[in-house]
């Protein structure tokens, strides 16, 4: 997976960067109920490469959907 793929897939909810290493920041703050429901949700992600960042983004999106349903 490339950073361009990640931007296309997650860019509406995350700011994705590649300098100095792949990272992402949520575009909106998590509300209190979301943070209390799952301590694994985070605002920022750092990764070794684009594939690792893709896996982390997928997990964060899954966690958020899980607590919202």
NORZI-V845139 format. One line per field, one symbol per residue. ss: DSSP state (H for helix, E for strand, - for the rest). phi: phi as a letter, one per 20 degrees, with the letter a starting at -180 (. if undefined). burial: 1 if it has 24 or more other C-alpha atoms within 12 Angstrom, else 0. A space follows every 10 residues. Layout:
ss=???
phi=???
burial=???
//
This chain:
ss=--HHHHHHHH ---EEEE--- --EEEE---- -HHHHHH--- ---EEE---H HHHHHHHHHH HHHHHHHH-
phi=.dffgfffed ffdcedcccf bgbbcfecff egfffffbfe fcecccbfbf fffgffffff ffgffffee
burial=0010011001 0011111000 0111110001 0000000000 1111110001 0011011001 100100000
//
